[in-house]
Amino acid sequence: MMSTQRRILCVEEEVRGDGGRRLPAWDDDQEASCVEKPGARESPAQRISGGERIINPGAKGSAGKVMSLGQKRDRVRYYQSQGLALTQSLEVFDLTRHQYYYRPQGNSASRPGCDPSMHTNYHDADGVVSERTNKDVIEAIELIQRDDDLRCGYKRMTAQLHLQGYQINHKKVYRLMRVNNLLLSRLKRPD
């Protein structure tokens, strides 16, 4: 069984890597191969400063991440199951507790919110209010779009639908036109 200090050294080597190269995972059979004398992999600047990290925000050409955030979380869980304390494993993998416990939301379908309405109010010439389905509204939009003189975008389309008796919001008109590929392409201004 490896001591905690040796395990931390091996984990640090796995996370930080050697010059950006990905190192193979260690096994208990190779425990001595991954442990080197302290400070062996430090750069000259780190040796001078006592092993502290020197942060240079303008530095370019760094090796980049060796492990993704999800991989680091998995490794922290693994080393916790092997008996390493959470605080030690988080420190080795440069994770905060917030990053470790964070669970991202699912896709937008799992987020709360109202479903789009399936009906729209329609006022007859007699003043009678009835409900029309979205299919009826789309057919009315397509009918208006067929006429070259009335062919327009969603804002004017909303006004046309209001004139016909529909009680509908411009955002719903935009959504219906977008979903059914009825939006007009934007014209570019000549230079």
FIVEX-761407 format. One record per residue: residue number from 1; x, y, z of N, C-alpha, C in turn. Coordinates in steps of 0.001 Angstrom, whole numbers, plus 500000, padded with zeros to 6 digits. Example, Ala and Ser with C-alpha at 12.3 -4.5 7.8 and 13.67 -1.06 7.14 Angstrom:
# residues 2
R  seq    n.xx    n.yy    n.zz   ca.xx   ca.yy   ca.zz    c.xx    c.yy    c.zz
R    1  513190  494310  507800  512300  495500  507800  513200  496700  507800
R    2  512850  497750  507080  513670  498940  507140  512900  500030  507870
***
This chain:
# residues 191
R  seq    n.xx    n.yy    n.zz   ca.xx   ca.yy   ca.zz    c.xx    c.yy    c.zz
R    1  500843  498813  500000  500000  500000  500000  500877  501235  500000
R    2  500561  502189  499173  501361  503404  499063  501063  504357  500212
R    3  502064  505080  500628  501833  506100  501644  501100  507273  501005
R    4  500486  508087  501849  499711  509226  501349  500588  510204  500577
R    5  501804  510453  501087  502692  511410  500420  503071  510922  499029
R    6  503386  509636  498895  503742  509090  497576  502548  509145  496636
R    7  501357  508851  497175  500153  508879  496353  499917  510297  495816
R    8  500100  511307  496678  499913  512695  496250  500917  513056  495170
R    9  502165  512639  495324  503171  512938  494310  502803  512312  492970
R   10  502324  511078  493001  501942  510411  491758  500730  511087  491120
R   11  499782  511502  491962  498594  512169  491443  498976  513507  490836
R   12  499863  514256  491504  500292  515541  490965  500972  515368  489621
R   13  501751  514321  489502  502436  514061  488236  501421  513746  487145
R   14  500365  513016  487509  499319  512684  486547  498563  513920  486092
R   15  498250  514814  487028  497446  515987  486722  498242  517006  485937
R   16  499404  517380  486436  500164  518461  485832  500973  518003  484637
R   17  501296  516748  484589  501989  516210  483419  503429  516667  483333
R   18  504111  516126  482368  505516  516448  482159  505630  517254  480880
R   19  505684  518575  480994  505827  519410  479814  504641  519312  478875
R   20  503465  519051  479403  502276  518983  478566  501999  517598  478020
R   21  502931  516657  478213  502676  515291  477750  501769  514595  478736
R   22  500954  513704  478255  500074  512924  479117  500858  511733  479632
R   23  500925  511591  480946  501662  510487  481531  500729  509296  481742
R   24  501239  508090  481631  500380  506924  481863  499980  506845  483335
R   25  498833  506246  483573  498347  506081  484942  499271  505125  485682
R   26  499414  505330  486976  500318  504505  487764  499579  503325  488354
R   27  500289  502260  488665  499735  501145  489419  500576  500983  490675
R   28  500095  500127  491556  500830  499880  492791  502169  499190  492512
R   29  502265  498460  491376  503523  497789  491039  504607  498794  490676
R   30  504225  499943  490164  505194  500916  489707  505269  502117  490632
R   31  505018  501925  491935  504967  503061  492831  506293  503794  492947
R   32  507398  503107  492855  508693  503761  493006  509060  504549  491760
R   33  508536  504157  490593  508924  504831  489361  508347  506228  489257
R   34  507208  506491  489907  506595  507794  489762  507033  508766  490843
R   35  507775  508310  491842  508204  509177  492925  509646  509590  492667
R   36  509878  510886  492566  511215  511406  492366  511560  512294  493532
R   37  512775  512758  493530  513174  513645  494617  512407  514955  494487
R   38  512091  515594  495606  511311  516834  495564  512012  517917  494752
R   39  511246  518625  493959  511783  519724  493169  512457  519312  491885
R   40  512413  518021  491522  513114  517555  490328  512501  518120  489058
R   41  511206  518361  489068  510545  518839  487855  510270  520341  487887
R   42  510794  521047  488870  510546  522477  488951  511394  523223  487935
R   43  510813  524289  487411  511559  525132  486485  512559  525957  487293
R   44  513563  526559  486637  514530  527378  487376  513860  528508  488164
R   45  512815  529111  487612  512133  530188  488319  511456  529663  489581
R   46  510929  528447  489519  510294  527871  490698  511330  527512  491756
R   47  512510  527052  491326  513554  526717  492286  513991  527968  493043
R   48  514086  529093  492341  514511  530336  492968  513463  530812  493962
R   49  512182  530713  493565  511117  531236  494426  510681  530244  495490
R   50  511347  529123  495601  510991  528148  496627  509887  527214  496211
R   51  509677  527024  494923  508687  526072  494438  507312  526662  494244
R   52  507134  527952  494503  505828  528568  494311  505571  528769  492833
R   53  504308  528826  492508  503945  529077  491116  504134  530545  490798
R   54  504665  530815  489644  504780  532185  489187  503746  532361  488102
R   55  502824  533276  488339  501722  533465  487399  502045  534636  486501
R   56  502047  534369  485225  502292  535411  484238  501117  535400  483284
R   57  500160  536323  483456  498960  536282  482622  499239  536484  481141
R   58  500381  537085  480803  500672  537341  479401  501442  536212  478741
R   59  501720  535148  479483  502520  534060  478909  501728  533325  477848
R   60  502394  533020  476742  501740  532295  475667  502442  530960  475479
R   61  501745  530041  474855  502347  528757  474526  502394  527798  475689
R   62  501499  527961  476674  501485  527031  477786  500940  525691  477325
R   63  501222  524674  478104  500850  523322  477726  499343  523117  477736
R   64  498602  523927  478506  497152  523787  478551  496735  522748  479560
R   65  495465  522433  479565  494934  521489  480534  495358  520083  480167
R   66  495727  519345  481186  496045  517941  480977  494797  517105  481195
R   67  493966  517539  482158  492738  516808  482463  491561  517779  482431
R   68  490420  517292  481972  489217  518126  481975  488644  518172  483389
R   69  487687  519062  483595  487074  519224  484902  486362  517936  485338
R   70  485672  517293  484409  484983  516041  484735  485953  514929  485098
R   71  487083  514871  484395  488095  513863  484711  488682  514114  486092
R   72  488893  515399  486419  489418  515722  487744  488431  515302  488826
R   73  487127  515566  488598  486119  515151  489582  486144  513643  489783
R   74  486244  512899  488687  486297  511435  488781  487511  510974  489570
R   75  488661  511614  489315  489884  511240  490036  489765  511556  491514
R   76  489155  512693  491850  488975  513046  493257  488114  511987  493931
R   77  487028  511564  493278  486173  510511  493849  486945  509214  494037
R   78  487781  508879  493044  488554  507643  493129  489522  507700  494311
R   79  490266  508794  494430  491252  508880  495502  490591  509018  496859
R   80  489388  509547  496908  488638  509561  498160  488286  508138  498565
R   81  487884  507326  497591  487549  505930  497901  488785  505146  498340
R   82  489980  505629  497943  491223  504972  498349  491718  505464  499708
R   83  491004  506421  500317  491349  506853  501655  491982  508225  501740
R   84  492146  508921  500642  492721  510263  500662  491634  511255  501058
R   85  491962  512206  501907  490983  513191  502372  490528  514072  501207
R   86  489286  514533  501294  488720  515362  500229  489531  516637  500037
R   87  489888  517299  501140  490635  518559  501017  491985  518340  500344
R   88  492658  517232  500659  493952  516953  500025  493787  516668  498539
R   89  492806  515853  498199  492627  515512  496784  492170  516724  495969
R   90  491355  517595  496562  490962  518819  495857  492163  519729  495640
R   91  493045  519792  496629  494238  520628  496502  495171  520088  495418
R   92  495308  518793  495352  496188  518190  494344  495667  518454  492942
R   93  494354  518387  492764  493775  518554  491433  493396  520003  491134
R   94  493760  520926  492012  493469  522345  491833  491975  522590  491604
R   95  491152  521926  492402  489710  522114  492335  489229  522811  493601
R   96  488232  523671  493452  487587  524228  494634  486434  523308  495000
R   97  485925  523496  496198  484781  522672  496615  483574  522948  495727
R   98  483433  524209  495314  482328  524573  494426  482435  523812  493103
R   99  483625  523755  492524  483804  523048  491253  483533  521555  491421
R  100  483892  521009  492570  483709  519581  492795  482235  519225  492936
R  101  481487  520032  493690  480082  519707  493960  479119  520220  492900
R  102  479583  521059  491985  478696  521651  490982  478142  520587  490054
R  103  476843  520604  489853  476182  519705  488907  475470  520570  487883
R  104  475911  520568  486638  475285  521439  485642  473853  521035  485370
R  105  473056  522039  484950  471666  521784  484579  471653  520924  483318
R  106  470552  520270  483098  470402  519475  481884  470175  520366  480684
R  107  469609  519824  479650  469328  520635  478453  468193  521598  478747
R  108  467883  522469  477809  466879  523507  478032  465483  522920  478235
R  109  465246  521692  477786  463920  521090  477958  463644  520778  479427
R  110  464691  520582  480229  464483  520246  481630  464359  521482  482507
R  111  464567  522658  481937  464478  523887  482710  463025  524319  482832
R  112  462693  525010  483924  461301  525431  484106  460910  526517  483114
R  113  459635  526623  482869  459117  527631  481953  457805  527162  481365
R  114  457122  528073  480729  455827  527748  480141  456018  527106  478773
R  115  455155  526169  478449  455143  525610  477108  454473  526618  476180
R  116  454870  526649  474920  454223  527578  473985  452731  527256  473864
R  117  451923  528301  473749  450482  528094  473642  450142  527461  472291
R  118  449079  526709  472268  448676  526006  471049  447469  526667  470391
R  119  446924  527693  471032  445721  528354  470518  445897  529866  470541
R  120  445119  530540  469716  445111  532002  469637  443666  532463  469563
R  121  443367  533559  470247  442017  534121  470205  441782  534800  468860
R  122  440538  534632  468353  440168  535227  467070  438832  535936  467251
R  123  438777  537189  466810  437547  537984  466905  436876  538029  465534
R  124  435655  537488  465457  434890  537545  464206  434412  538968  463941
R  125  433868  539169  462735  433301  540478  462382  432110  540813  463277
R  126  431441  539782  463774  430285  539991  464652  430709  540272  466095
R  127  432025  540161  466387  432524  540399  467739  432579  539142  468591
R  128  432301  537973  467986  432342  536712  468712  433804  536261  468821
R  129  434206  535909  470040  435591  535471  470268  435638  533947  470222
R  130  436557  533419  469424  436748  531967  469354  438253  531676  469381
R  131  438579  530429  469627  439978  530035  469645  440341  529370  468331
R  132  441494  529724  467810  442025  529092  466598  443327  528397  466966
R  133  443595  527288  466322  444843  526569  466593  446006  527269  465888
R  134  447197  526884  466273  448389  527457  465640  448445  527111  464159
R  135  447896  525959  463786  447874  525592  462362  447050  526588  461558
R  136  445935  527036  462139  445113  528043  461460  445884  529349  461301
R  137  446624  529738  462330  447408  530976  462279  448502  530849  461215
R  138  449161  529690  461145  450224  529470  460153  449642  529536  458740
R  139  448442  528958  458558  447799  529036  457243  447477  530483  456874
R  140  447051  531272  457854  446770  532691  457590  448063  533432  457241
R  141  449148  533113  457925  450439  533730  457630  450895  533366  456222
R  142  450770  532084  455871  451177  531647  454533  450330  532317  453448
R  143  449041  532486  453724  448155  533151  452767  448593  534611  452544
R  144  448945  535269  453630  449424  536653  453514  450762  536687  452780
R  145  451644  535730  453054  452970  535705  452415  452873  535450  450909
R  146  451816  534775  450463  451675  534483  449019  451409  535744  448202
R  147  450750  536707  448832  450473  537967  448141  451745  538814  448140
R  148  452250  539138  446940  453506  539882  446837  453416  541261  447473
R  149  452257  541869  447456  452112  543204  448034  452123  543165  449570
R  150  451700  542056  450144  451621  541951  451606  452783  541180  452219
R  151  453651  540635  451382  454782  539837  451888  455630  540716  452810
R  152  455801  540285  454077  456455  541137  455060  457106  540297  456154
R  153  457774  540981  457069  458409  540343  458213  457419  540124  459338
R  154  457942  539693  460477  457035  539306  461560  456320  540506  462190
R  155  456940  541678  462192  456280  542840  462813  455064  543291  462005
R  156  455243  543428  460704  454099  543802  459863  453090  542663  459767
R  157  453607  541419  459854  452704  540264  459836  451791  540305  461053
R  158  452322  540718  462183  451498  540847  463394  450382  541861  463165
R  159  450726  542979  462547  449711  544000  462261  448660  543461  461294
R  160  449075  542715  460278  448126  542132  459318  447180  541156  460020
R  161  447744  540339  460924  446901  539379  461653  445934  540112  462578
R  162  446367  541211  463170  445460  542015  464002  444306  542554  463161
R  163  444616  542992  461926  443557  543503  461039  442566  542409  460670
R  164  443040  541179  460585  442146  540069  460251  441338  539602  461457
R  165  441717  540029  462667  440924  539670  463841  441653  538781  464840
R  166  442886  538442  464597  443624  537604  465538  444152  538463  466684
R  167  444052  537943  467887  444636  538596  469058  445928  537832  469351
R  168  447058  538346  468845  448312  537603  468886  449470  538563  469138
R  169  450459  538082  469835  451632  538867  470187  452694  538736  469097
R  170  453514  539782  468928  454552  539747  467895  455590  538652  468165
R  171  455814  538312  469448  456797  537270  469769  456291  535888  469333
R  172  454982  535677  469462  454418  534404  469014  454449  534320  467496
R  173  454186  535436  466819  454251  535449  465357  455675  535128  464910
R  174  456649  535744  465564  458053  535483  465227  458384  534005  465419
R  175  457960  533420  466549  458252  532015  466830  457610  531103  465789
R  176  456334  531348  465465  455648  530516  464481  456302  530627  463103
R  177  456687  531843  462733  457325  532023  461424  458717  531380  461400
R  178  459435  531460  462517  460778  530859  462566  460699  529343  462493
R  179  459794  528754  463272  459669  527290  463305  459254  526745  461936
R  180  458440  527496  461210  457921  527030  459914  458682  527614  458719
R  181  459854  528186  458962  460720  528741  457903  459975  529751  457027
R  182  459249  530649  457657  458509  531675  456926  459116  533063  457079
R  183  460188  533174  457839  460824  534475  458018  461539  534872  456740
R  184  461521  536153  456466  462229  536661  455299  463699  536843  455647
R  185  464565  536663  454663  465977  536910  454911  466201  538412  454955
R  186  467128  538829  455791  467392  540258  455931  468097  540779  454693
R  187  467687  541945  454266  468333  542579  453130  469557  543348  453605
R  188  470637  543250  452851  471836  543997  453196  471764  545374  452555
R  189  472188  546363  453298  472217  547718  452765  473363  547840  451769
R  190  473111  548499  450662  474217  548705  449716  475211  549705  450296
R  191  476460  549448  450051  477503  550332  450589  477648  551602  449812
***
